[in-house]
Amino acid sequence: MSSAWTPATTADAIVAMRWLAAIAVALGTVELWRVRRVADDDGVWRWSTLRREWPAPLAALLTPILGPRGFRALLVVRFAGAVGLAVTPHAVIAVALFATTLLVALRWRGSWNGGSDFMTLIVLGAVAVALAGGATAARGAVWYVALQSATSYFIAGVVKLRQPMWRDGQALSGFLRTGVHGETPTVTWVVGRPRLVVVASWAVMLAELGFPLALLAPAPCVVFVGIGALFHLGNVYALGLDRFFWAWGATYPAVLWAGTAGNLLG
């Protein structure tokens, strides 16, 4: 089963993953460029301080790349690579983007930006393998991304389910109150209705726990991908987590292919 917006082949999925990953990297690079001064010698994230956490030989090797001038050059190369990946399906470009994304994460002490950089690395790595290998490698790469995406949601759901503050809605209320827009009238209205917050909390947990069902058949696949997209859009608006939208969005072509054209239940 496929439609105009579900990948009919692994090649279709890889093209969509490549484009979405390129957008994710490009937008993330623009964000980093806007705050580049915090990485200068007099910035709060200056390399002269952070390099002390690395063994001396490795720090010396990384300094030309992650020092102020090198880091700016790295961002320029990364943005150019994102544009290149969107235009040219070449494994070397995907590998270069993988490397620059890894270096950026190291520059910020390997924080992975709460998971979005890590998921971007997964997609870029899979795209590189798919572009460098044959049909079997491409199929395996797409399945790998689909499984990583589904597993990430499931684990997130398990972690939330084990926390009383998620089960009673307190965690969700706290997140909404500390969003990028502060406690807006809408947020005040929502958190002022505890039962609604509890229902919303359980809806998030159940959607995450059920996401692996997307890999089994077309119907649940389309439903769960749609729920996931709306969930991340909501997080963009409420919490400013735009990187998560694009990072996980780049996995959706793989999930859609796995759940439709390549679904396990035939």
Summary of the structure (lengths in Angstrom):
residues: 266
radius of gyration: 20.0
end to end distance: 9.3
largest distance: 59.0
contacts: 888
relative contact order: 0.15
helix: 79%
strand: 0%
